[in-house]
Amino acid sequence: MYQKLTEKTIKALEGIVGEENLIIKPDDMEPYAHDEVAELHHLPEAVARVHSSSEVSAILKLAQKELFPVTPRGAGKGLSGGAVPLQGGLVLSLEKMDRTVEIDKENLMVSVEPGMITGNLQREVETQGLFYPPDPASLDSCSIGGNIAENAGGPRAIKYGVTKDYVCGLEVVLPDGTITRLGGKTVKNVTGYNLIQLLVGSEGTLAVVTGILLRLLPLPREHVDLLIPFNDFSQAARSVAEIIKNRIVPAALEFMGQDSVRAVEKLLEKEVPFDDADAQLLITLDGNDRRTINDDYEHIGEICLNNGALDVLVAENTATRERLWHARKMIIEALQNLSPQRIMDTMDVVVPRSRLPELLAGIKEVSRNEGLEIISFGHAGDGNVHVNIIKNIDEAVWRDKTPKTVERIYRLALSLGGTITGEHGVGLTRKRFLSSALDQCQIDLMKKIKKDFDPQNILNPGKIFP
Ligand SMILES: Cc1cc2nc3c(=O)[nH]c(=O)nc-3n(C[C@H](O)[C@H](O)[C@H](O)COP(=O)(O)OP(=O)(O)OC[C@H]3O[C@@H](n4cnc5c(N)ncnc54)[C@H](O)[C@@H]3O)c2cc1C
């Protein structure tokens, strides 16, 4: 159905973005052929690095006329294959649209372009005493546009929510090239359906995001981090339940098993605190009132020690806090490093917080039964677990066992009232499981929405739907 890019189309694309922003040499296109999912690779026919919404609009109008597929791309740090140009065609890279348009201190909002690196956005607003809370572990390399497209989350979701909770306005280009602006600086807006929330998390299949207006918070003045080791994960799980029951809501509440900690040590070639503990909780408290934070951390310490914690390490200065978080942020890379080919299958299941112990016990049982090394870590505070099957076995065994194992873990999460992805998206890697997570009526509605936005299916085809 799609047409290959002809010489004439390439010339037209050069006319839109300039010769220097159109990549057509296979070697130069290589970085755009994959995201962070190992083994998923597909070269596009060209890559266009755009600088404005009018360039995006002209490209999409051309794609409609010439019938070539267009895959939007932020920084290519996705973990579901969303930016992989499965059908060839054009990769539309937003990486050059990376400016801050305005920091509005009166309305507590920031307006940015989609290619901006999330960590840069956070640091920039922090210089003004403002706070953009969503904090994916990849924040120093992923783009805010990619975060919108995936509805990215992070450790701070437990207290502050995820990307969707901060988006007040979007400028988008629809697949037919129409540029439209949704929402704005008002705090309230119930005029019609909430199209912004439909587009957040739509994985680049409905529209290309070219402008973003985000709500900000005042930057909390005080922070404390606690690292708490346990001899047994069930003690950590009991502590988490009790912390929440006591109405303490930390800014982050993460868990790591000994296997993750050892993997980080191997990667960094240095010791990480409490590496002989079975499990660790990494907890952040923030706010403006030092006394409340101190009370809360003492209370958390008591709860954990009563549940068998081996120690409570308190980090109050920035350097120590960053050191503790560095190990947590390196886990994905460290686990990739355990496989000779740097390959692992990463799942992103989420269950109600209270069912987390059952999920983790079930995953351990699957790992034992299948004889595969499965390492889990993640967000104890919101029930979102990253489950990684490490490819350190024979290719034939891997091919035989991995699909069954993945299916068993998804079925387990669903049986506990959870779902198959909490923050990484469906993309390519999870689309075959969509019908186990959603009923047919919902899938049909979603397909109709896709068809209304994009009747010729030129925008990011082959994603989400099996
Ligand atoms: C080490 C590591 C840690 C990670 N930790 C987290 C985490 O804690 N939390 C989390 O949520 N994710 C995490 N991720 C996953 C990833 O970083 C996020 O999904 C992020 O949002 C991807 O952003 P990106 O700019 O790299 O997007 P890309 O990979 O380039 O694209 C992702 C999807 O968004 C679409 N897209 C990108 N830009 C646009 C746009 N402007 N308009 C329309 N569609 C667009 C693409 O088509 C694709 O479908 C992690 C990844 C890595 C490698």
The ligand as a MOL file (V3000), in Angstrom:
LIG
                    3D

  0  0  0     0  0            999 V3000
M  V30 BEGIN CTAB
M  V30 COUNTS 53 58 0 0 0
M  V30 BEGIN ATOM
M  V30 1 C 17.7150 3.5850 30.8220 0
M  V30 2 C 16.2790 3.9240 30.5660 0
M  V30 3 C 15.4610 4.2560 31.6310 0
M  V30 4 C 14.1140 4.5680 31.4060 0
M  V30 5 N 13.3360 4.9210 32.4680 0
M  V30 6 C 12.0480 5.2760 32.2700 0
M  V30 7 C 11.2190 5.6650 33.3720 0
M  V30 8 O 11.6520 5.7110 34.5270 0
M  V30 9 N 9.9390 6.0010 33.1190 0
M  V30 10 C 9.4190 5.9870 31.8460 0
M  V30 11 O 8.2410 6.3230 31.6710 0
M  V30 12 N 10.1750 5.6040 30.7960 0
M  V30 13 C 11.4630 5.2640 30.9650 0
M  V30 14 N 12.2460 4.8850 29.8990 0
M  V30 15 C 11.6400 4.8320 28.5510 0
M  V30 16 C 11.8060 6.1160 27.7110 0
M  V30 17 O 12.8760 6.8940 28.1140 0
M  V30 18 C 10.5260 6.9290 27.6880 0
M  V30 19 O 9.5150 6.1730 27.0310 0
M  V30 20 C 10.6280 8.2850 26.9740 0
M  V30 21 O 9.3960 8.9340 27.0890 0
M  V30 22 C 11.0100 8.1720 25.5150 0
M  V30 23 O 11.3010 9.4710 25.0260 0
M  V30 24 P 12.1140 9.6540 23.6530 0
M  V30 25 O 12.2340 11.0890 23.3880 0
M  V30 26 O 13.3670 8.8810 23.7120 0
M  V30 27 O 11.0700 8.9940 22.6480 0
M  V30 28 P 11.3130 8.0660 21.3920 0
M  V30 29 O 11.8720 6.7580 21.8030 0
M  V30 30 O 12.0190 8.8170 20.3430 0
M  V30 31 O 9.7920 7.8440 20.9450 0
M  V30 32 C 8.8700 7.1910 21.7530 0
M  V30 33 C 7.4850 7.2620 21.1100 0
M  V30 34 O 7.0420 8.6000 21.0870 0
M  V30 35 C 6.7350 9.0120 19.7600 0
M  V30 36 N 7.1500 10.4230 19.6940 0
M  V30 37 C 8.3460 10.9540 20.0670 0
M  V30 38 N 8.3090 12.2860 19.9340 0
M  V30 39 C 7.0840 12.6030 19.4640 0
M  V30 40 C 6.4250 13.8240 19.1100 0
M  V30 41 N 7.0240 15.0170 19.2400 0
M  V30 42 N 5.1390 13.7640 18.6380 0
M  V30 43 C 4.4870 12.5640 18.5200 0
M  V30 44 N 5.0660 11.4090 18.8360 0
M  V30 45 C 6.3360 11.4220 19.3040 0
M  V30 46 C 7.5000 8.0670 18.8490 0
M  V30 47 O 6.8570 7.9110 17.6070 0
M  V30 48 C 7.4570 6.7870 19.6640 0
M  V30 49 O 6.2480 6.1090 19.4400 0
M  V30 50 C 13.5860 4.5430 30.0830 0
M  V30 51 C 14.4240 4.2240 29.0140 0
M  V30 52 C 15.7510 3.9100 29.2470 0
M  V30 53 C 16.6120 3.5720 28.0670 0
M  V30 END ATOM
M  V30 BEGIN BOND
M  V30 1 1 1 2
M  V30 2 1 2 3
M  V30 3 2 2 52
M  V30 4 2 3 4
M  V30 5 1 4 5
M  V30 6 1 4 50
M  V30 7 2 5 6
M  V30 8 1 6 7
M  V30 9 1 6 13
M  V30 10 2 7 8
M  V30 11 1 7 9
M  V30 12 1 9 10
M  V30 13 2 10 11
M  V30 14 1 10 12
M  V30 15 2 12 13
M  V30 16 1 13 14
M  V30 17 1 14 15
M  V30 18 1 14 50
M  V30 19 1 15 16
M  V30 20 1 16 17
M  V30 21 1 16 18
M  V30 22 1 18 19
M  V30 23 1 18 20
M  V30 24 1 20 21
M  V30 25 1 20 22
M  V30 26 1 22 23
M  V30 27 1 23 24
M  V30 28 2 24 25
M  V30 29 1 24 26
M  V30 30 1 24 27
M  V30 31 1 27 28
M  V30 32 2 28 29
M  V30 33 1 28 30
M  V30 34 1 28 31
M  V30 35 1 31 32
M  V30 36 1 32 33
M  V30 37 1 33 34
M  V30 38 1 33 48
M  V30 39 1 34 35
M  V30 40 1 35 36
M  V30 41 1 35 46
M  V30 42 1 36 37
M  V30 43 1 36 45
M  V30 44 2 37 38
M  V30 45 1 38 39
M  V30 46 1 39 40
M  V30 47 2 39 45
M  V30 48 1 40 41
M  V30 49 2 40 42
M  V30 50 1 42 43
M  V30 51 2 43 44
M  V30 52 1 44 45
M  V30 53 1 46 47
M  V30 54 1 46 48
M  V30 55 1 48 49
M  V30 56 2 50 51
M  V30 57 1 51 52
M  V30 58 1 52 53
M  V30 END BOND
M  V30 END CTAB
M  END
